[in-house]
Amino acid sequence: MLRGRTAGPTAAVVGTVLSAVNQGSLILDGQATWVTWLRVAVNDAVPYLVASIGWLSARRVRPGPIGVEAATEVTGFPHRTSTRAKEKALMPRVPVHTIGDAPQAARDTLSGLAARLGRVFNIHGEMAHAPVVLAVYAGMQAAIAEHGSFDARTREAIALAVGAVDGCGYCQAAHTASARKAGLDLEQTIAIRADRAEFDPKLGALLAVARQVAGQVGEVDDATWKHALEAGWTDTELTELFAHVAVNLYTNYFNHYVGTELDLPPAPDLS
């Protein structure tokens, strides 16, 4: 596929060669007809068409420098792009249900969430549209509540770190509020999202693992894992961390997937 600045000149050369090979003898012998010249035009046009397709393909699949810089600044991982702007621009793809109009299979779970949180949030009302989605979310939360060992402050810090890596504006907003109730102040929530948790080195070591899990499709380098162990976390706790990252990936990706609209104050900008 022809791409880049050389596409045009290359197309011209290829077209000329094709014309010379296929029609050159007729032209030199003075036997060219309108059909001959039509074939010449086709020989010249096809390479330009191929070059144009290649150029458009390259433009489509290669992120521009602005997108890469934005991803690196907000998430710390160049291959992830922040979706804050997209979340504001997209209309929700599915309805936001109330307890009254939700599918019957989702009503009890939705009612329980509303009772615990004070109202039906957009994310939960959208999950209820397919009861299995809400049930999986509730099941993951129930498993963590029953078997998890991290306190609320640590859980909220993990949620903020993962939400920042994934560029999920909705989850960063929600967990900024809940993190403050769990004992983190506003500046600390911003520091966690920006990967600057120096105020608590042990917590920062755990969050470094969480960020790599979220940003590197589960891969964590040995140095980051070892640093977390040296900071005081056990290998059992680092194993448990995967469940906390997973539930946050679930909500982050769901919000991107359906275009959840914010129904609570946004998290402070990191710029």
N, C-alpha and C positions, 0 to 999 in steps of 0.2 A: 504494500500500500504506500502510495506517494504521500509524504507529509512534509510540513515545514516550508522554509523559504525556498528550497530547491525544487519544490513540486512543479511550479510553472515552467521553468527552464527544462526540467527533465521531461515534462509532457511534450514540449515543443520538439525536443530531439527525437523522442520516441515516435511522435506523429510523422516527422519528416522521414525517418528511417522506414516506417511502415509504408508510406506513400512511394518512396523510391523503390522498395523491394516489390511491392504489389503492382504499381502502375507506371513505374519509370520507363520501361521499354516502349509502352504505347505512346507516352508523351513525347519521347525522343524521336520516335518514328513518324510523328505527326498523325497518329491514328486515334488520338484521344477523342472521345465522344462525351456527351453530357453524363453518361453513366460513369465514365472514367473519373470525371471531376467530382461526381457525387461520392464515389469511393474514396477519393483523396480527402474530401471534407470529413467523411466518417473516420478515416484513419487519423486525422488531426484531432477530431472531437473526442474520441474515446479516451485517449490518455488524459485530457483535461478533465473529463468527467470522473475518471478514477482518482485523479489528484484531488479534486474538489471533495469527493466522498471521504478520502483520507484526512483532509484538513478539517472537515466538519467533525469527523470521529475524534480526532485529537482534541479539538476544542471542547467536545462534550465530556470526555473521560478524564481530562487533566485538570485538577483543581487549580485555580489561579492563586497568586501569592497572597491576596487579601484573605481568602478562605483559610489557607494554611496558617497564616499569622494569627487569625482570629481563633482558630482551633488551638493552637499552641498556647496563646495567651490565656484562654479561659480554662482549658482542660489539662494543659501540660502534655498532651499527646497529639502530635501533628496530624494523625490519621483520623481523629475525631473532630467533627465540626459542631459548634454550638448551635442549638436549635431555638434559642430564645426568640430570635426574629421570626422564624418560621411558625412557632407556636402562636405568636401574636397575629400572624397573617392568615393562618389556616382557619377555616371554619370547621367545627367538630364534624367528624364523619359519621358519628352515631349519636342517638338521642341520650340526653342526660335524664335518667329516670328518677322519679320520686318513689317513695315506698308504695304509694297508691297505684301507680301505673307500671311498676316494674313487673317483669315476668314472675309468675307465681313462685317458681323455684328459687328466685333470688331474693324474695321479700324478707324472709327471716334474717338472712345474713346482712342485707342492707339495713334493716331495722336495728340490728345489733350494733352495727358500725355507727349509725346515727345516734343511738343512745350513748355510746361511749365517747363520741367526738362532738356531740352537740347538734349536728345537722348532717345532711347528705352532701358530701363534697362532690364536685363534678367528676372526679376520677372514679369514685365508687358508683355514682349514678350511671356512668358510661360502662363500667365493668358489668353492671347488672344486666345490660342489654343481652349479653350472652352469659347466663348463670354460671357456666363452668369457669369463666374467667374470674368472676368474683369469688367462686368457691376455692379456686386454686390460691388466689391471693389470701383469703381468710385462713386457709389451711396452712400456708407457709407462716403466716403471722402467729397462728395458734401453736405450731410446732416450736417456734422460737420462744414464745412466751412460756411454754412448758419445759423445754429442754435447754434453752440458752442460758449462758452464764454472764453475759455482759450486762452492765448496768445501763440505765436509760441514757446517761451522758455519752457513753461509748457508742451505743447503738445509733444515736442521733449524729454523732461525729462521722461514723461510717456512712450513714445516709447522705450527709452533706458532701463528703469526699467523692463518693460514687456518682452522685447527681451532678457534681461539677465536671467530672471526667466525661460523663455522658451528655453534658450540655442540656440537662433537663431543667428548664426554668420553673416548671410547676413543682417538681419535687424539691428543688432548692428553696423555693418559697415556703412550702409546707414544713420542711424540716428546719428552716431557720426559726420559725415560730415555735415548733416543738422542742428544738434544741435549747432555746432560751428557758423554757419551762423545766428542762432537765438539768440546768445549771451552767450552761455556756452563755457568756455575754455576747452581744452583737459583734464586737470586734473579733472575738474568738471564732464565731461562725464564719466570718469573712476570711479569716486567716486559714481556716480548715479548707474552705472552698478553693483558696488560692495556693494550696499546698505549702503553707507557711505555719505549721503547728508547733513552732519552737516553744510556745508557752507550756507545752506538756510533752517532753521528749519521748516518754514511753508511748503515749497516745499517738504521737507523730510516727513512730516506728510501725505501729499497727496500721495506720492509715496509708503508709507507703506501700504496704503489701496490698491493701484493698484497692488502691489506685492502679497498681499494676494488674491485678486480676481483672478489673473493669476495663482498663485501657489496652491490654495486651492479650485479649481473648483467653484469659486464664493463666497465662504464663507469668511466673514470678522468678526473678533471677536469684541465684543463691545468696548473693551479698545482701539483698533486701530481706530475704527470709532469715538469714543468720543475724542480721542487725536487730530484727524483731525479737528473736530469741534472747539475744544479749541484753535487750532493753527490759526483759522480764516477762515476756509472754511465753507460754508453754506451747508445745507443738499441738496439744489438744485444742487450745484456744485459737491457734492459727488455722486449724482444721475447721473449727466452728465458724470462723470468720467467713468462710466460703458461703455459708447459709445466709449470712447478713448481706453480703454482696449480692447474692442471687436474688433475694427478695427486692432489693433496690433496682437491680437491672430489670426485673419484671415490671415494676411500676414506671421506671424511666422509659423503657421501650414502649410500653402501652401508651403513655402520653404522646410520644412521637408518632406512634402508629395511628391513633385516632384524632390527634390534634386537640387535646384537652385545653380548654380555655381556663385562664386563671380566675379563681373565685376567692382569692385571698391576696393580701399585699405581696408584691414581688420582693424577692431577695435583693439586697443592695447590689449595685453593679460592682464588678471587680476592677474596673479601670481606675 
